[in-house]
Amino acid sequence: DWGLGAGFLTVTWWPDGSGFFLRLGLGGGGGDIMRRDTGELLHFEDKGAGLIGLGYEFQLGRKFALGVAADGIGIDLDGASGLEEDLVGMGSFSVQFNWYL
């Protein structure tokens, strides 16, 4: 069992000016991981996190867009977990409604 949470500041780039985009982000995260071997619940917070994603955005007007995105998120535990692997991650798929100022 595990739970992850993260917040990011992201940059989105439209390489050809159309709807396709790439996204990169840096931020922080935390969560809980239960070790399979011992059953111990490990809690971590304020760890570095990164995001990489891609997607497509459909313009609905001058300031509004509807998009779909697939993102990969990784959180560096920096030795805090006692696990062999010091990176946890997850993937997500989202439908986004964007409002541009």
Secondary structure, 3 states (H helix, E strand, C coil): CEEEEEEEEEEEECCCCCCEEEEEEEEEEEEEEECCCCCCEEEEEEEEEEEEEEEEEEECCCCEEEEEEEEEEEEECCCCCCCCCCEEEEEEEEEEEEECC
